[in-house]
């Protein structure tokens, strides 16, 4: 792309997104890290709509407070009506990357107070997410990647390459922050970005990131259709104190496991894995009197257990 057209390309991407999802009537929030993607997005949004920049300081790196304050001042210089620094305490659940993400999203959702939150994820981020899901064997839901619109979260740049956001910063003469974690190969995503994707592009002759993003979009459509069917089947399978295992057993495998996932989430399950869902599924399809399956409940003192009794799947809580 002609570097002088980068800002215009981003503006068109945001405009098309807001028209499609009708989010242009109210003020926006933009999640600003200070990096090139979010800084370019903030610059474009501030010129289109009253925009509040939300800057999360995870406190995980030396000088993080200074980085956050620089981003705050940049946002105001770009025309944001407000720029707020949100300081969070990062836990340990699921590893450092997952814990930071959990804390960040919770802080952004609380601070946005119901407004749309625009995130700077690009097509490259989507490709990395698909590869990570493939490596974990997490199933089609993970391979479907990030949703472009899942209120309050809005990702208008999922069809835009990272090179465009970097070019936009150059065009606007902005100095984005370069997160050292992005170049730290101790982090899995950094290794995918720096080593895996470039190797695939070289071996397969280019176009891999675009192909992965297209795959994610196609799988997302399939997953959404199956989820709609699963919601209907869940309602039909609900009986007193549980789910009718016999009715579930009549469903196709992919649909039945989605019904089970929805049921577990509705009962308070958290951080579900594909393995856990399949083990609960075996209570339906391979029943031989086995014990229940424990899943996370989001509480340190309790766990949820899915078990089969009298032809029904039931959930109960047990102390850890």
Buried (B, 14 or more C-beta within 10 A) or exposed (E): EEEEBBBBBBBEBBBEBBEEBEBBEEEBBBBBBBBBBBBBBBBBBBEBBEBBBBBBBBBEEEEBEEBBBBBBEBBBEBBBBBBBBBEBEBEEBEEBBBBBBBBBBEBBBEBBEEBBBBBBBBBBBBBBBBBBBEEEEBBBBBBBBBBBBEEBBBBBBBBBBBBBBBBBBBBBEBEBBEBEBEEEEEBBBBEBBBEBBEEBBEEEEEEBBBBBBBBBBEBBEEBEEBBEBBEEBBEEBBBEEBBBBEBBEEBEEBBBBBBBBBBBEEBBBEEBBBEBBBBBBEBBEEEEEEEBBBBBBEEEEBBBBBBBEEEBBBBEBEEE
